[in-house]
Amino acid sequence: MTSVGPHRELATPVPMSPLVSSMRAAVAALAAAGVASPRSDAEELAAYVTGEPRRRLAPTATMTPADLERFAELVARRVARVPLQHLVGTVGFRYLTLAVGPGVFIPRPETETVVGWALDAVRTAGWTRPICVDLCTGSGAIALALAQELPGARVHAVERDPGALAWAARNIAAQGFTDADGRVILHHADVGIEPAGCGLGDGREPVATVATVARELAGLFGRVDLVVSNPPYLWDDERDLVEPEVGKHDPPAALWAGPDGLAGVRAVAQVAGGLLRDGGQLVIEHSDRHGLAAPALLHALDCWDDVRDHPDLAGRARFVSASRRPRTGPETGR
Ligand SMILES: C[S@@+](CC[C@H](N)C(=O)[O-])C[C@H]1O[C@@H](n2cnc3c(N)ncnc32)[C@H](O)[C@@H]1O
């Protein structure tokens, strides 16, 4: 035993309560509230409160009264459909743990598949020092995954919303990327999603967006190897269909993309057509309702070759890829 000096006081033992009954009540309350994965969420919250990894929470686990109270508070907020990730403050994305909370879109597992495809494309092409752009970066998830998994890459992350931008800056710093190393460069800029595509969803008028990305990324036009984007892509008619975690907690500008859900895809495809060098790769995530419309949109823009749509792990149409057709004349693409 280590010595703690002459005035050591004997610690009063804290009474411990079995977790099992609180857990059972939590799972029942979460299920009744319509939470899709009640057991998993209850275990995540218990793990968060105790600081134990979820896999090590034994059926016989106990909690202090303070922890039990904290657990009950968090379960009540989850019952009110606050996203789990907001309660624990983080989300896993590929090999990253990212900070998230109110004001930023929570990265989704399907976007990991999009990034996986983009990484494969870069590796297959043999690009060892690619210039990459993540349009609509939100938390910085795509940009940071590219930078982490492509050690030679330089990644530009673009976001319009100041709130999301602050989360991206925080995540970039937390991963150890700095202005000095220039590996991940954050840009406050607008890709020019049409007004109908960025309604606030709360009765206020849509925000008119003015594309500033051409000015902000001027030096990159025609030089970029890879553009990846997960833009807003929900249809206006889905407003009453989304889960409360989405409709009430993801920022509206991250979700809504006009009557056909394509305002974001359209803007990104146009900006990417200017940014990419000939033969550069574009990957855009879209709604599972866009399996035909997103490729058709790229074909109509007339600057893309090898347009292909791809399913996610659940087999739903999820993202479109294309290669920048070689420019033939004095076209700038802006
Ligand atoms: C669906 S979220 C995706 C965030 C992140 N890429 C991810 O996958 O988790 C879309 C993001 O686009 C941003 N956004 C919306 N309109 C924009 C615009 N006109 N210019 C730039 N970013 C925009 C939103 O603020 C939001 O962060």
The ligand as an SDF file (V2000), in Angstrom:
LIG
                    3D

 27 29  0  0  0  0  0  0  0  0999 V2000
  -25.2550   15.6910  -45.3100 C   0  0  0  0  0  0  0  0  0  0  0  0
  -24.1690   16.7990  -44.5100 S   0  0  0  0  0  0  0  0  0  0  0  0
  -22.6490   15.9300  -44.7420 C   0  0  0  0  0  0  0  0  0  0  0  0
  -21.5590   16.2870  -43.8030 C   0  0  0  0  0  0  0  0  0  0  0  0
  -20.3170   15.3650  -43.9230 C   0  0  0  0  0  0  0  0  0  0  0  0
  -19.7430   15.4370  -45.2430 N   0  0  0  0  0  0  0  0  0  0  0  0
  -20.6700   13.9370  -43.5910 C   0  0  0  0  0  0  0  0  0  0  0  0
  -20.7220   13.1030  -44.4840 O   0  0  0  0  0  0  0  0  0  0  0  0
  -20.9050   13.6510  -42.4180 O   0  0  0  0  0  0  0  0  0  0  0  0
  -24.0990   18.1250  -45.6860 C   0  0  0  0  0  0  0  0  0  0  0  0
  -23.2410   19.3140  -45.2870 C   0  0  0  0  0  0  0  0  0  0  0  0
  -23.3260   20.2870  -46.3570 O   0  0  0  0  0  0  0  0  0  0  0  0
  -23.2960   21.5780  -45.8070 C   0  0  0  0  0  0  0  0  0  0  0  0
  -23.8400   22.5100  -46.7930 N   0  0  0  0  0  0  0  0  0  0  0  0
  -25.1480   22.7260  -47.0950 C   0  0  0  0  0  0  0  0  0  0  0  0
  -25.2590   23.6450  -48.0570 N   0  0  0  0  0  0  0  0  0  0  0  0
  -24.0000   24.0190  -48.3950 C   0  0  0  0  0  0  0  0  0  0  0  0
  -23.4670   24.9340  -49.3460 C   0  0  0  0  0  0  0  0  0  0  0  0
  -24.2710   25.6590  -50.1340 N   0  0  0  0  0  0  0  0  0  0  0  0
  -22.1140   25.0730  -49.4320 N   0  0  0  0  0  0  0  0  0  0  0  0
  -21.2960   24.3320  -48.6310 C   0  0  0  0  0  0  0  0  0  0  0  0
  -21.7430   23.4570  -47.6930 N   0  0  0  0  0  0  0  0  0  0  0  0
  -23.0830   23.2960  -47.5800 C   0  0  0  0  0  0  0  0  0  0  0  0
  -24.1380   21.4490  -44.5610 C   0  0  0  0  0  0  0  0  0  0  0  0
  -23.9090   22.5100  -43.6660 O   0  0  0  0  0  0  0  0  0  0  0  0
  -23.6740   20.0730  -44.0470 C   0  0  0  0  0  0  0  0  0  0  0  0
  -22.5950   20.2110  -43.1670 O   0  0  0  0  0  0  0  0  0  0  0  0
  1  2  1  0
  2  3  1  0
  2 10  1  0
  3  4  1  0
  4  5  1  0
  5  6  1  0
  5  7  1  0
  7  8  2  0
  7  9  1  0
 10 11  1  0
 11 12  1  0
 11 26  1  0
 12 13  1  0
 13 14  1  0
 13 24  1  0
 14 15  1  0
 14 23  1  0
 15 16  2  0
 16 17  1  0
 17 18  1  0
 17 23  2  0
 18 19  1  0
 18 20  2  0
 20 21  1  0
 21 22  2  0
 22 23  1  0
 24 25  1  0
 24 26  1  0
 26 27  1  0
M  CHG  2   2   1   9  -1
M  END
$$$$
